[in-house]
């Protein structure tokens, strides 16, 4: 009978020493609109979408995209950001289906976007928005 640890090692054998690095990131689309005081909302909303993309011509690079929509009491904010990651092995189908591009890479990237949004809202004359920490394991489970 195989132990859970042995079973886990078999599942992850293809990536035991894999190194992942955030190479770059950029905001590709942003919209910030202050509401008129007469149109303030009663409640705030926050929506997050994320996904991974694997360019065919790049064997070691993949991209994580975030789309964030915030409807605050006094403003609307939409941010679309791309985070490019590099790994030290060729990207395989097993890697594409693994937790790295769905959980690990977004967990590495999200704090950068979280800080960007906090600074943007602070510097725009509103109070800073501090996004919650995100449990990407739970998000992936919800999508299943």
Backbone bond lengths (Angstrom), bond angles and torsions (degrees), N, CA, C in turn:
res aa  C-N    CA-C-N  psi(-1)  N-CA   C-N-CA  omega(-1)  CA-C   N-CA-C  phi
1 X - - - 1.457 - - 1.531 109.54 -
2 X 1.311 116.35 134.26 1.461 121.51 -176.20 1.530 109.76 -89.77
3 X 1.320 116.44 135.49 1.460 120.05 177.51 1.523 109.56 -75.80
4 X 1.335 115.85 163.37 1.465 120.28 178.48 1.520 110.58 -61.75
5 X 1.337 117.74 -36.55 1.460 121.32 -179.87 1.523 110.16 -65.28
6 X 1.328 118.00 -45.07 1.457 120.68 178.51 1.518 110.32 -63.33
7 X 1.325 116.74 -42.62 1.448 121.07 178.76 1.524 110.67 -60.68
8 X 1.329 118.52 -44.19 1.458 122.87 177.99 1.523 110.60 -61.51
9 X 1.314 117.75 -41.00 1.464 120.64 178.41 1.515 110.69 -62.48
10 X 1.318 117.95 -38.89 1.456 120.12 178.70 1.523 110.76 -64.88
11 X 1.322 116.80 -41.32 1.464 120.61 -178.95 1.518 110.91 -64.29
12 X 1.322 117.05 -37.59 1.461 120.31 -173.59 1.526 113.13 -103.26
13 X 1.318 119.45 14.35 1.458 121.22 -177.68 1.517 113.17 -57.33
14 X 1.282 118.21 -32.88 1.454 121.12 -176.11 1.518 112.57 -72.33
15 X 1.346 119.77 -10.85 1.458 120.78 -176.24 1.523 114.74 -133.49
16 X 1.324 120.89 29.69 1.466 118.81 -173.06 1.524 114.46 -64.64
17 X 1.312 118.74 -34.02 1.462 121.63 -177.28 1.516 112.91 -113.58
18 X 1.314 116.82 16.44 1.459 120.86 -177.20 1.529 110.45 -63.39
19 X 1.319 114.82 136.16 1.460 120.82 175.97 1.517 107.83 -110.47
20 X 1.307 115.58 134.30 1.459 121.85 179.39 1.524 107.51 -121.03
21 X 1.345 115.46 137.97 1.460 119.32 -177.41 1.521 109.68 -139.28
22 X 1.328 115.59 133.63 1.462 120.55 172.57 1.523 107.19 -75.87
23 X 1.331 116.74 114.97 1.469 121.43 -176.83 1.528 112.34 -88.15
24 X 1.331 116.07 -40.88 1.465 119.40 -178.37 1.524 109.26 -164.71
25 X 1.318 114.25 163.23 1.459 118.80 172.59 1.511 108.96 -151.58
26 X 1.335 114.77 155.51 1.462 119.63 -180.00 1.520 109.38 -155.08
27 X 1.307 113.96 149.40 1.454 121.83 172.08 1.524 105.87 -88.23
28 X 1.326 116.75 121.77 1.464 120.28 -176.84 1.521 112.58 -100.95
29 X 1.328 116.77 -16.12 1.456 120.29 177.83 1.520 107.39 -156.00
30 X 1.335 115.21 135.48 1.454 120.03 178.13 1.526 108.89 -147.09
31 X 1.311 114.50 140.90 1.461 120.62 176.39 1.522 107.39 -140.11
32 X 1.337 115.89 124.77 1.457 121.87 179.13 1.521 107.39 -129.63
33 X 1.329 116.61 120.38 1.458 121.40 -177.79 1.521 109.83 -130.71
34 X 1.328 115.93 119.77 1.461 120.58 173.67 1.523 108.99 -77.39
35 X 1.310 115.91 138.88 1.461 120.63 177.46 1.523 109.70 -88.57
36 X 1.301 115.44 150.04 1.461 121.20 172.04 1.527 107.75 -65.18
37 X 1.310 117.54 144.39 1.473 121.13 -177.63 1.524 112.41 -55.71
38 X 1.321 116.89 -29.00 1.464 120.62 178.55 1.526 112.62 -73.50
39 X 1.346 116.58 -12.79 1.462 120.49 -176.85 1.531 113.16 -112.64
40 X 1.306 117.89 16.62 1.463 120.39 178.71 1.527 109.83 -58.83
41 X 1.315 115.47 148.08 1.458 122.14 -179.77 1.521 111.35 -93.30
42 X 1.290 114.81 160.48 1.467 120.87 175.65 1.526 110.98 -80.60
43 X 1.361 116.71 -35.96 1.461 120.89 -174.51 1.527 111.10 -129.99
44 X 1.329 114.73 154.72 1.468 121.99 175.13 1.519 109.03 -94.84
45 X 1.357 115.98 152.23 1.465 120.29 171.44 1.521 108.60 -133.71
46 X 1.311 114.94 153.25 1.460 122.78 -178.78 1.519 107.91 -141.43
47 X 1.331 116.95 122.66 1.460 121.84 177.74 1.520 109.06 -124.28
48 X 1.330 115.46 138.60 1.455 121.97 -178.29 1.516 109.38 -131.37
49 X 1.321 115.70 129.55 1.464 122.28 171.34 1.520 107.12 -122.30
50 X 1.326 116.34 141.83 1.460 119.35 174.40 1.517 109.13 -143.55
51 X 1.320 114.61 153.53 1.457 120.76 178.36 1.504 110.13 -161.31
52 X 1.328 115.96 162.04 1.466 122.13 179.90 1.522 109.62 -115.43
53 X 1.339 114.95 144.28 1.464 121.84 -179.18 1.524 108.75 -130.35
54 X 1.324 115.94 143.85 1.453 122.16 -175.55 1.525 109.36 -126.65
55 X 1.344 117.27 92.90 1.468 119.60 179.11 1.530 111.05 -58.31
56 X 1.320 116.51 131.72 1.470 121.09 -176.10 1.520 113.14 -63.70
57 X 1.319 117.27 -30.83 1.468 120.02 -175.84 1.532 112.95 -85.63
58 X 1.326 118.11 -1.51 1.466 121.74 -179.78 1.531 108.93 -120.08
59 X 1.321 116.20 114.29 1.463 120.33 -173.77 1.515 114.08 -83.86
60 X 1.330 117.46 -17.61 1.460 120.95 -174.36 1.532 112.98 -120.82
61 X 1.326 117.39 2.13 1.467 122.45 -173.98 1.527 109.54 -118.57
62 X 1.319 116.12 139.06 1.457 121.01 169.68 1.524 108.21 -140.03
63 X 1.326 115.67 162.87 1.455 121.50 -174.51 1.522 110.10 -123.29
64 X 1.323 114.93 139.06 1.460 121.78 171.80 1.520 106.75 -111.07
65 X 1.324 115.91 129.32 1.457 120.95 179.04 1.525 109.61 -112.30
66 X 1.330 114.96 137.82 1.454 121.94 173.26 1.520 108.41 -118.60
67 X 1.324 116.11 137.01 1.457 122.57 169.13 1.520 105.92 -122.90
68 X 1.322 114.89 118.91 1.458 120.92 -177.61 1.518 108.95 -120.08
69 X 1.321 115.28 130.76 1.456 121.91 176.21 1.523 107.71 -122.57
70 X 1.332 115.37 123.50 1.459 121.47 178.19 1.521 107.69 -121.62
71 X 1.297 115.54 124.80 1.466 121.42 172.72 1.517 105.96 -114.00
72 X 1.325 113.81 94.34 1.456 121.78 -179.71 1.529 109.05 -83.70
73 X 1.289 116.24 170.71 1.471 119.97 177.89 1.528 111.32 -59.02
74 X 1.357 116.16 -33.56 1.465 118.97 -173.45 1.527 115.09 -117.05
75 X 1.330 118.94 -1.97 1.468 120.20 179.79 1.521 111.62 -158.26
76 X 1.340 114.88 163.90 1.464 123.62 172.21 1.521 107.19 -114.05
77 X 1.321 116.22 137.72 1.460 121.33 177.74 1.519 109.18 -137.31
78 X 1.324 115.90 129.89 1.462 122.35 173.75 1.522 107.58 -126.25
79 X 1.326 117.10 131.36 1.461 122.10 178.45 1.523 108.37 -133.19
80 X 1.326 115.58 131.82 1.460 123.02 173.69 1.524 106.03 -119.76
81 X 1.333 117.34 118.73 1.467 121.27 -175.59 1.527 110.51 -131.74
82 X 1.338 115.08 145.27 1.459 122.79 178.87 1.519 110.00 -116.82
83 X 1.317 115.97 135.38 1.466 122.90 179.20 1.530 107.97 -122.86
84 X 1.341 115.85 119.71 1.463 121.36 -179.41 1.523 110.21 -96.70
85 X 1.316 114.89 126.27 1.463 122.44 179.22 1.519 109.79 -114.69
86 X 1.323 114.22 148.13 1.461 121.02 175.54 1.522 108.04 -123.05
87 X 1.340 115.27 138.34 1.459 120.43 173.82 1.516 108.03 -118.41
88 X 1.317 115.75 161.97 1.463 119.73 -174.65 1.528 113.21 -92.73
89 X 1.316 117.35 9.93 1.458 122.31 174.95 1.523 107.86 -130.73
90 X 1.329 116.49 157.94 1.459 119.29 176.65 1.524 109.64 -62.40
91 X 1.304 114.86 142.31 1.459 120.50 178.33 1.526 108.35 -74.45
92 X 1.330 114.61 124.49 1.463 121.47 179.83 1.527 109.53 -111.10
93 X 1.313 115.94 171.27 1.462 120.30 175.16 1.519 110.49 -62.51
94 X 1.342 116.98 -36.99 1.464 120.28 177.11 1.526 110.40 -60.81
95 X 1.323 116.84 -41.62 1.464 119.87 178.43 1.524 110.51 -63.52
96 X 1.324 117.16 -44.21 1.464 121.13 -178.60 1.527 111.75 -59.36
97 X 1.327 116.75 -32.15 1.463 121.65 -178.91 1.532 112.78 -90.42
98 X 1.306 116.56 -6.16 1.466 121.10 -176.37 1.529 111.47 -79.50
99 X 1.323 115.17 179.00 1.462 121.38 178.00 1.523 113.31 -74.48
100 X 1.325 118.55 -20.94 1.465 120.04 -175.79 1.521 112.81 -54.23
101 X 1.338 119.95 -56.17 1.469 118.28 -177.36 1.525 114.23 -75.54
102 X 1.331 117.70 -18.17 1.462 120.86 -177.19 1.522 113.02 -95.95
103 X 1.333 117.33 -31.33 1.458 121.31 -173.59 1.526 111.73 -121.08
104 X 1.333 116.68 -57.21 1.463 120.55 -173.25 1.530 112.40 -64.50
105 X 1.333 117.28 -50.75 1.467 120.07 -178.06 1.535 111.56 -63.55
106 X 1.341 119.83 -46.62 1.473 117.77 175.81 1.532 113.14 -60.20
107 X 1.323 116.68 -35.79 1.470 119.40 178.68 1.524 111.40 -66.51
108 X 1.324 117.57 -31.71 1.470 121.65 176.12 1.529 110.24 -72.38
109 X 1.323 116.93 -41.52 1.470 121.92 -173.22 1.524 113.83 -78.85
110 X 1.311 117.75 -36.86 1.463 120.75 -170.27 1.525 114.33 -56.13
111 X 1.332 120.90 -40.06 1.478 118.76 179.35 1.533 114.11 -58.22
112 X 1.339 117.41 -31.32 1.465 120.12 176.83 1.528 110.51 -65.43
113 X 1.315 116.18 -44.40 1.460 120.71 179.91 1.528 110.75 -69.16
114 X 1.294 116.19 -37.55 1.467 121.92 177.53 1.541 110.29 -60.11
115 X 1.324 116.81 -46.03 1.473 121.39 178.52 1.531 110.78 -66.14
116 X 1.337 116.76 -40.20 1.466 120.67 178.43 1.526 110.78 -58.18
117 X 1.335 116.67 -46.71 1.462 120.63 -178.39 1.524 110.98 -66.82
118 X 1.315 117.80 -38.58 1.473 120.49 176.93 1.522 110.68 -61.68
119 X 1.335 116.71 -46.62 1.468 120.46 179.62 1.518 112.03 -66.15
120 X 1.316 116.95 -41.84 1.466 120.93 179.44 1.529 110.94 -59.93
121 X 1.308 116.61 -48.35 1.461 118.83 -177.96 1.532 111.33 -68.18
122 X 1.316 117.38 -36.38 1.464 120.41 177.16 1.528 110.78 -64.46
123 X 1.331 116.51 -47.00 1.465 120.99 -177.11 1.529 113.09 -72.86
124 X 1.319 117.26 -14.44 1.468 119.38 -179.53 1.529 112.53 -90.51
125 X 1.326 116.96 5.63 1.454 120.09 175.05 1.517 114.60 91.87
126 X 1.317 117.48 4.03 1.460 120.64 175.24 1.526 107.50 -104.29
127 X 1.286 116.76 175.70 1.454 117.81 174.78 1.524 108.44 -74.86
128 X 1.325 117.47 148.71 1.468 118.83 -175.59 1.530 112.28 -70.12
129 X 1.301 114.37 136.86 1.462 121.00 174.06 1.525 107.26 -88.31
130 X 1.294 116.53 125.03 1.457 121.16 175.41 1.517 106.51 -111.97
131 X 1.324 115.03 104.40 1.459 120.25 -177.92 1.526 109.98 -66.27
132 X 1.307 116.46 151.22 1.464 119.38 178.28 1.527 111.04 -71.09
133 X 1.295 115.64 158.60 1.466 119.44 169.80 1.520 107.00 -67.13
134 X 1.307 115.85 147.05 1.461 120.78 -176.92 1.522 109.29 -114.62
135 X 1.309 115.72 132.66 1.458 122.01 174.09 1.533 107.14 -92.37
136 X 1.322 116.66 96.94 1.462 120.25 -175.84 1.528 112.20 -70.55
137 X 1.317 117.54 -23.15 1.466 120.14 174.32 1.528 108.86 -62.02
138 X 1.323 116.98 -46.74 1.462 121.67 179.28 1.523 111.56 -64.00
139 X 1.336 116.46 -40.58 1.472 119.20 178.89 1.517 111.51 -60.77
140 X 1.324 117.14 -42.49 1.461 121.22 179.60 1.523 109.96 -65.58
141 X 1.319 116.80 -40.68 1.465 120.72 178.72 1.518 111.06 -63.17
142 X 1.327 117.74 -39.01 1.465 121.68 179.71 1.523 111.95 -64.67
143 X 1.337 116.75 -32.32 1.463 121.17 -178.49 1.518 112.46 -74.35
144 X 1.323 117.27 -19.76 1.474 120.35 -177.06 1.497 112.39 -71.90
